[in-house]
């Protein structure tokens, strides 16, 4: 499986929205800059493990769960890419 730079952002944005949190609120809870969160969500910046750890705490999930969701998103993106190549 290859890492999709945007996968973490899609997962974090989805979790944030499902909890009805703004970027300002989530970034404050995680102790990171709102602009940093925005860049992660858009895929222009890849979060390191410490940032994922902080975000998982702010989202009230285990870091392993967040990483697992990101893995699933990477697998989904890879499968979609293979589907388009085969069409």
QUIURBEL-V695901 format. One record per run of one state. SS is the DSSP state (2 for helix, 1 for strand, 0 for the rest). FROM is the first residue (numbers start at 0). TO is the last residue. If there is no record, write none. Layout:
ss from to
SS FROM TO
SS FROM TO
//
This chain:
ss from to
0 0 5
2 6 17
0 18 21
2 22 29
0 30 32
2 33 41
0 42 47
2 48 57
0 58 61
2 62 85
0 86 86
//
